[in-house]
Amino acid sequence: MKYLIIILAFNLVWNMDLTHNRLVKVDDVRVDQVSLAEQFYNRLEVKHNLPLSVNRFINRIAVERTDIPVEIWEETKDYIDYSYFSNDVINVVNNYYSDSEIQILLNDYEDKPYIPITKIEFRKQVFQIAKSFNANWVIPDINEILTDHGYTPL
């Protein structure tokens, strides 16, 4: 009986959030879902294609804006932070795919370079997220680099 109390006490201390003096229910931690959604996102073709698309967009602008040196365009490409896009997509994955569906897709496409988006509604949502990302992050980031170097923004 005394060993049972020690084990329970240890478990209680182990699951205590000491910074807020409250207990954390183990069920509340959604590590598996988040990591599964991240694994899924990392295998989606859009994760790889969005930076390519943004770089092509910047290259098209560079052709038109010949007054700006190539080095600044390269700096701009490196400056874009895609974490905002990835976080938004990861946050909605579980709205469209169950854990078992994600696991099946991860297993089925294990030997393939990418997992296709198999649900139209999810594809539409990812498109909206990409559109928002371009308007709210890509264009402002490009303009920030240009103005920092003394050039007029887009």
C-alpha positions in Angstrom: 0.0 0.0 0.0 2.8 2.4 0.9 4.4 1.8 -2.6 1.1 2.5 -4.3 1.0 5.9 -2.5 4.6 6.7 -3.5 3.8 5.8 -7.1 0.7 7.9 -7.1 2.5 10.8 -5.5 5.3 10.6 -8.1 2.8 10.5 -10.9 1.0 13.5 -9.5 4.2 15.6 -9.2 5.3 14.5 -12.6 2.0 15.8 -14.2 2.0 19.1 -12.3 2.6 22.3 -14.1 4.8 24.0 -11.6 4.8 27.4 -13.2 1.1 27.8 -12.8 0.5 25.6 -9.7 -2.1 23.5 -11.4 -2.5 19.9 -12.5 -2.3 19.0 -16.1 -4.5 16.3 -17.3 -2.6 13.9 -19.5 -5.6 13.7 -21.9 -5.3 17.4 -22.6 -1.9 17.1 -24.2 -2.5 16.6 -27.9 1.1 15.8 -28.8 0.2 12.9 -31.1 -2.3 14.8 -33.1 0.0 17.8 -33.6 3.0 15.7 -34.5 0.8 13.6 -36.9 -0.5 16.8 -38.5 3.0 18.1 -38.8 4.2 14.8 -40.4 1.3 15.0 -42.8 2.0 18.7 -43.7 5.7 17.9 -44.2 4.8 15.3 -46.8 2.3 17.5 -48.6 3.3 18.7 -52.1 2.2 22.3 -51.2 4.9 22.5 -48.5 7.5 22.1 -51.3 5.7 23.9 -54.1 4.9 27.1 -52.2 8.5 28.3 -51.8 9.1 27.4 -55.5 6.0 29.4 -56.5 7.1 32.4 -54.4 10.6 32.3 -55.8 9.2 32.3 -59.4 7.0 35.3 -58.5 10.1 37.1 -57.1 12.0 36.2 -60.3 9.2 37.7 -62.5 9.4 40.9 -60.4 13.2 41.0 -60.7 12.9 40.9 -64.5 10.7 43.9 -64.4 12.6 45.8 -61.7 16.1 45.7 -63.3 17.2 48.7 -61.1 17.4 46.4 -58.1 20.5 44.1 -57.9 20.1 40.4 -58.0 21.6 40.1 -54.5 18.6 42.0 -53.0 16.2 39.6 -54.8 18.1 36.6 -53.3 18.0 38.2 -49.9 14.3 38.6 -50.3 13.9 34.9 -51.2 15.8 34.0 -48.1 13.9 36.4 -45.9 10.4 34.9 -46.5 9.3 33.0 -43.4 7.1 30.1 -44.3 6.3 29.1 -40.7 3.1 31.3 -40.8 1.8 29.3 -43.7 2.8 25.9 -42.3 1.3 26.7 -38.8 -2.0 27.7 -40.4 -2.2 24.5 -42.5 -1.2 22.3 -39.6 -3.9 23.9 -37.5 -6.6 22.9 -39.9 -5.4 19.4 -40.9 -7.4 17.8 -38.1 -10.6 19.5 -39.3 -10.5 17.5 -42.5 -8.5 14.3 -41.7 -8.9 12.0 -38.8 -5.7 10.6 -37.2 -6.4 7.2 -38.8 -6.8 8.8 -42.3 -3.5 10.7 -41.8 -1.7 7.5 -40.7 -3.1 5.6 -43.7 -1.9 8.3 -46.1 1.5 8.5 -44.4 1.9 4.7 -44.8 0.5 4.5 -48.3 2.8 7.3 -49.6 5.8 6.3 -47.5 7.9 5.6 -50.6 6.6 8.5 -52.6 8.0 12.0 -52.5 4.7 13.7 -51.6 1.2 13.0 -50.3 -1.5 14.4 -52.5 -4.4 16.4 -51.0 -7.2 14.0 -51.3 -10.1 16.1 -50.0 -11.4 19.0 -52.1 -12.5 21.1 -49.1 -9.0 20.8 -47.6 -7.5 21.8 -50.9 -9.8 24.9 -51.0 -8.8 25.7 -47.4 -5.1 25.4 -48.2 -5.6 27.6 -51.3 -7.2 30.3 -49.1 -4.3 30.0 -46.5 -1.8 30.4 -49.4 -3.6 33.4 -50.7 -3.7 35.0 -47.3 0.0 34.2 -46.8 0.9 35.8 -50.0 -1.1 39.0 -49.2 -0.2 39.3 -45.6 3.4 38.0 -45.5 5.1 37.6 -48.9 4.2 41.0 -50.4 4.9 42.9 -47.1 8.2 41.0 -46.7 9.3 41.9 -50.3 8.3 45.6 -49.7 10.2 45.6 -46.4 13.4 44.4 -48.0 13.1 46.8 -50.9 12.4 49.9 -48.7 15.2 48.8 -46.3 17.6 49.1 -49.3 16.1 52.4 -50.5 14.0 51.1 -53.3 10.3 51.8 -53.9 8.0 49.0 -52.8 5.9 47.0 -55.2 
